[in-house]
């Protein structure tokens, strides 16, 4: 993964129209929305101070299988791509034309759109699904060594679609994928990758010669409340147009997951054994050999939801009660460090990249081919249990001379407790919130020094990728 941003691995890191066709035509139902810590002995080597980083144990192959979610060490995080190969494709009744990368759209013989049999008893979830489903697509990705499916959200009528980087790189295995998109009504299009942003695990693809696309409507994720309705649409295990619902369980959550940056050229020499593609065993004969490479990690600010999302939901939409996209589904957690999230599936703890971050990154990729991210210019760590601090937060270990933190008046030992209005309880929180903002963004943060709280204004630098 030579293109991965060199953030070190860490469990507490620093600053995924009609029902099936029949011989009898059916009138379309009119479905409407309602109105209404010093560094430990085994710490990784210090990184150059032109990047934000934390002290952390060196990564191992097992570490990638058991990612930590914020402060909850018992949870493992996994990307939500549904791995398929051979029997897996046919077992889940994907299109017979799955491997056809023709530039022209062809009709799927068995389209599976949102089905409404009784329009007199529909609820809000039905209405949201009926409205938003045409804006969510299934993405099939094939490389020399692996293949898989994920989901995507339509951005424009001219064919731009938003998804996760780990979908189009097959969790960092390939750089030159063959991509095919299936719309909710069963039409097939070939597509190419416009750009990826491994730091936010987002990517944009573009359909070739698109027709009849319905762009999604995005909501303002900064206005969400815990407890609001959250509805997920995507293709878990390749099952198109799957709808689940729940609530927004938490906001300003942060997670660390392995980077899925593609290799610099071509396919990697061997499939990554810790990829979700090896966890769903569709006739693959068991996991590959163990990888000994050290994986970089990324810190993501996420929306937590209990709506059931599973491998294959990656890149799909998390929606509010008005069918607006509030997040892009990216990962799930599983109970226990020895069980991968992909093996256990949803336990009601899922994560989505906030819509505001997703839109910013997507717009930058479409305009420039890549996106930018903020840099605080400091190494940070969690407040240790032996600290005399009376507050939790991200403790500044070192400061880069001339960087944003330095210019803002921060010093080693300061504990950052809020950043850009978001509470900071760990180094992962701070890194995730810094990366949320574009390079050059100006914001404020609150820090504690000597027991006294102060506010600093900072203008972020540019993260090198």
QUIRADA-V777018 format. One record per helix or strand of 3 or more residues. SS is the DSSP state (2 for helix, 1 for strand). FROM is the first residue (numbers start at 1). TO is the last residue. If there is no record, write none. Layout:
{{SS/FROM/TO} {SS/FROM/TO}}
This chain:
{{2/61/65} {1/75/79} {2/87/91} {2/119/121} {2/124/135} {1/136/142} {1/147/154} {1/160/163} {2/165/168} {1/178/182} {1/187/197} {1/202/207} {2/221/223} {1/229/234} {2/236/238} {1/242/258} {2/276/278} {1/297/305} {1/317/319} {1/325/335} {2/341/344} {1/350/354} {2/355/368} {1/378/382} {1/394/399} {2/404/407} {1/415/419} {2/427/436} {1/442/449} {1/452/459}}
